[in-house]
Amino acid sequence: MVNNGRTYKINGIEYPSVTTVLNIIEKPWLAAWEKKEMAAALRTDLLGKDLPKDKLERIDILDSMIKEAKKMPRLIGAEAMALGTQIHEIIQKLSLGQEVKTDDNTKIGVASWKLWRQESGMEIVETEKLVYDPVLGYAGTADAIFKDNLNRLCLIDYKTSGSGIKSDSFALQVAAYAQAYPKEISAGYVIMLNKAEKPAFAVHKVNLEVCFKAFINCLGLYKEMKGGNLWMQ
């Protein structure tokens, strides 16, 4: 059975979040990153430690080092997620016209967003918009809705990144939000905001129709696996 993950309770009904549904998708790049960070942590630990000559004692120490190295990707991921949340919160306040101070950790990500805003020329309509589909049964929070220069509504999802890795699940996420939004969305975009070194951004336009069909497939698989009826007694 799949993990329950995050849910939204709306009008007394509980809906899985879009991101929880999309966790059903394998992410090969994430597994590769985890291996890289584990290896780096183990290498650093080995370089700074003198291993005993006794074989059994050495094995015990190595096992302990490997165990600690396995924790490293989770710790780094949690830190990255916390920083991303901070940057998102600052962006939301700035979008609402509030003054917010940044620190050394958040200033590059926020500056990347300001750079995108300046170049996009779009007008903000809503931020942190709760959307849900009571028929299909899912919910989520869209980062922002903008109007372009032709007065068309565009749904935006911000992703803070130091690597610039673009996951296909991001596109499905935007499509699901766009479909659940109460008005017609003409375009959906993932805005990759650099959070390290210097302000920069990348704009990725989503194929809403194709990606929503893919999301529906993920939603169906999620519901089947969550139902726990895959095995016959």
Secondary structure per residue as TSV (DSSP state, phi and psi in degrees):
chain	resnum	aa	ss	phi	psi
A	1	M	-	360.0	141.4
A	2	V	-	-76.3	157.7
A	3	N	-	-66.0	143.6
A	4	N	-	-61.4	-37.9
A	5	G	-	64.3	-159.1
A	6	R	-	-84.0	140.9
A	7	T	E	-131.9	160.6
A	8	Y	E	-117.2	133.3
A	9	K	E	-103.0	112.5
A	10	I	E	-127.4	122.8
A	11	N	T	53.2	38.5
A	12	G	T	81.1	-0.5
A	13	I	E	-110.9	137.9
A	14	E	E	-96.9	126.7
A	15	Y	E	-118.8	139.2
A	16	P	E	-70.3	145.6
A	17	S	B	-72.6	156.0
A	18	V	H	-58.5	-43.0
A	19	T	H	-66.2	-34.1
A	20	T	H	-64.4	-44.4
A	21	V	H	-59.0	-43.2
A	22	L	H	-75.1	-10.0
A	23	N	T	-66.7	-10.3
A	24	I	T	-68.7	-19.2
A	25	I	S	-83.2	134.2
A	26	E	-	-66.0	141.6
A	27	K	-	-124.4	85.1
A	28	P	H	-56.7	-37.3
A	29	W	H	-63.8	-31.4
A	30	L	H	-70.6	-40.3
A	31	A	H	-64.3	-39.8
A	32	A	H	-64.9	-40.4
A	33	W	H	-64.8	-41.7
A	34	E	H	-61.5	-43.2
A	35	K	H	-62.4	-41.3
A	36	K	H	-62.2	-44.9
A	37	E	H	-69.6	-36.9
A	38	M	H	-63.4	-44.7
A	39	A	H	-64.4	-40.3
A	40	A	H	-65.2	-41.3
A	41	A	H	-65.7	-41.0
A	42	L	H	-67.3	-41.5
A	43	R	H	-62.4	-44.1
A	44	T	H	-61.9	-42.0
A	45	D	H	-65.9	-41.7
A	46	L	H	-66.1	-39.4
A	47	L	H	-65.3	-25.0
A	48	G	T	-103.2	14.3
A	49	K	-	-134.1	137.1
A	50	D	-	-93.2	114.9
A	51	L	-	-81.2	140.9
A	52	P	-	-67.8	157.8
A	53	K	S	-76.2	-28.4
A	54	D	S	-63.4	125.4
A	55	K	H	-63.3	-46.2
A	56	L	H	-65.9	-41.8
A	57	E	H	-64.9	-37.7
A	58	R	H	-65.6	-40.5
A	59	I	H	-63.1	-41.8
A	60	D	H	-60.9	-43.6
A	61	I	H	-66.0	-42.3
A	62	L	H	-64.1	-40.4
A	63	D	H	-61.3	-40.4
A	64	S	H	-65.6	-39.6
A	65	M	H	-66.1	-41.4
A	66	I	H	-63.5	-41.3
A	67	K	H	-60.3	-43.5
A	68	E	H	-69.3	-37.3
A	69	A	H	-63.7	-34.0
A	70	K	H	-64.5	-25.7
A	71	K	H	-77.3	-22.8
A	72	M	H	-59.5	-46.7
A	73	P	H	-58.4	-38.1
A	74	R	H	-65.2	-41.4
A	75	L	H	-66.0	-44.4
A	76	I	H	-64.5	-41.3
A	77	G	H	-62.9	-40.6
A	78	A	H	-65.2	-40.0
A	79	E	H	-65.1	-42.9
A	80	A	H	-64.5	-39.7
A	81	M	H	-66.1	-41.0
A	82	A	H	-63.7	-41.5
A	83	L	H	-65.9	-42.2
A	84	G	H	-59.9	-40.5
A	85	T	H	-63.6	-42.7
A	86	Q	H	-58.7	-46.8
A	87	I	H	-64.7	-41.6
A	88	H	H	-60.4	-42.4
A	89	E	H	-64.4	-40.1
A	90	I	H	-66.1	-42.7
A	91	I	H	-59.8	-42.4
A	92	Q	H	-61.4	-44.7
A	93	K	H	-64.7	-41.0
A	94	L	H	-64.8	-36.6
A	95	S	H	-63.9	-29.2
A	96	L	T	-89.9	5.9
A	97	G	T	85.1	11.8
A	98	Q	-	-86.7	150.9
A	99	E	-	-90.3	130.7
A	100	V	-	-135.8	138.4
A	101	K	-	-91.8	141.8
A	102	T	-	-106.4	162.6
A	103	D	-	-116.9	-174.1
A	104	D	T	-60.9	-29.5
A	105	N	T	-77.7	-34.3
A	106	T	T	-101.9	-14.2
A	107	K	H	-64.1	-35.5
A	108	I	H	-70.1	-44.3
A	109	G	H	-61.8	-42.7
A	110	V	H	-68.3	-40.2
A	111	A	H	-63.9	-34.3
A	112	S	H	-63.6	-41.5
A	113	W	H	-64.8	-43.9
A	114	K	H	-61.4	-37.8
A	115	L	H	-64.4	-43.2
A	116	W	H	-63.8	-44.5
A	117	R	H	-57.9	-42.8
A	118	Q	H	-63.7	-38.9
A	119	E	H	-86.4	-23.9
A	120	S	H	-72.3	-38.2
A	121	G	-	71.2	11.4
A	122	M	-	-89.8	156.2
A	123	E	E	-102.7	129.5
A	124	I	E	-75.4	139.1
A	125	V	E	-112.0	-49.6
A	126	E	E	-145.6	154.5
A	127	T	E	-128.8	153.1
A	128	E	E	46.6	57.0
A	129	K	E	-89.8	119.7
A	130	L	E	-71.4	127.0
A	131	V	E	-129.5	147.6
A	132	Y	E	-157.8	156.1
A	133	D	E	-121.2	104.8
A	134	P	T	-70.0	-20.3
A	135	V	T	-80.6	-52.2
A	136	L	T	-77.2	-27.9
A	137	G	T	85.5	60.6
A	138	Y	E	-154.0	163.8
A	139	A	E	-149.6	167.3
A	140	G	E	-176.1	178.4
A	141	T	E	-124.4	113.7
A	142	A	E	-79.1	135.7
A	143	D	E	-61.8	-45.4
A	144	A	E	-163.5	152.6
A	145	I	E	-118.1	130.1
A	146	F	E	-122.7	162.2
A	147	K	E	-109.7	134.3
A	148	D	-	-86.4	-174.2
A	149	N	T	-71.7	-7.7
A	150	L	T	-103.9	12.3
A	151	N	S	69.7	21.8
A	152	R	-	-91.9	144.3
A	153	L	E	-80.3	134.4
A	154	C	E	-127.2	133.0
A	155	L	E	-96.6	131.5
A	156	I	E	-118.8	136.4
A	157	D	E	-125.6	125.3
A	158	Y	E	-92.6	137.9
A	159	K	E	-128.0	122.1
A	160	T	E	-90.2	136.6
A	161	S	E	-153.8	146.4
A	162	G	S	-101.8	-16.9
A	163	S	S	-102.2	-25.2
A	164	G	-	79.5	10.4
A	165	I	-	-65.7	129.4
A	166	K	-	-109.8	111.0
A	167	S	-	-88.4	140.1
A	168	D	H	-60.9	-27.1
A	169	S	H	-63.8	-25.3
A	170	F	H	-60.8	-41.7
A	171	A	H	-66.6	-40.8
A	172	L	H	-65.7	-35.8
A	173	Q	H	-61.4	-48.0
A	174	V	H	-62.5	-42.1
A	175	A	H	-63.2	-39.7
A	176	A	H	-65.7	-42.5
A	177	Y	H	-62.8	-44.9
A	178	A	H	-61.1	-40.6
A	179	Q	H	-67.0	-33.1
A	180	A	H	-86.5	-9.9
A	181	Y	S	-69.2	139.5
A	182	P	S	-67.8	-16.3
A	183	K	S	-116.7	164.5
A	184	E	-	-68.7	127.8
A	185	I	-	-99.5	123.6
A	186	S	-	-84.8	-28.6
A	187	A	E	-154.2	151.4
A	188	G	E	-128.0	140.6
A	189	Y	E	-135.7	143.3
A	190	V	E	-103.9	123.2
A	191	I	E	-105.9	109.8
A	192	M	E	-84.9	116.6
A	193	L	E	-104.6	120.0
A	194	N	E	-68.5	137.3
A	195	K	-	-117.9	6.5
A	196	A	S	-134.5	152.7
A	197	E	S	69.8	-77.9
A	198	K	S	-143.2	153.6
A	199	P	-	-60.9	131.9
A	200	A	-	-164.4	159.4
A	201	F	E	-149.9	161.0
A	202	A	E	-134.9	137.0
A	203	V	E	-106.8	126.9
A	204	H	E	-124.1	116.7
A	205	K	E	-85.4	136.3
A	206	V	E	-96.1	138.3
A	207	N	-	-80.7	92.2
A	208	L	H	-60.4	-43.0
A	209	E	H	-64.9	-50.4
A	210	V	H	-64.6	-43.9
A	211	C	H	-68.9	-31.5
A	212	F	H	-69.6	-38.1
A	213	K	H	-60.3	-41.3
A	214	A	H	-65.6	-39.3
A	215	F	H	-62.6	-41.4
A	216	I	H	-58.5	-40.6
A	217	N	H	-62.1	-42.4
A	218	C	H	-64.2	-40.8
A	219	L	H	-63.0	-41.9
A	220	G	H	-62.7	-43.9
A	221	L	H	-65.2	-42.3
A	222	Y	H	-57.8	-46.8
A	223	K	H	-65.6	-39.5
A	224	E	H	-64.3	-43.8
A	225	M	H	-72.8	-34.3
A	226	K	H	-70.0	-27.1
A	227	G	H	-65.6	-23.0
A	228	G	T	72.7	20.5
A	229	N	-	-108.2	26.5
A	230	L	S	-75.7	-23.3
A	231	W	S	-114.0	137.6
A	232	M	-	-90.3	134.0
A	233	Q	-	-67.8	360.0
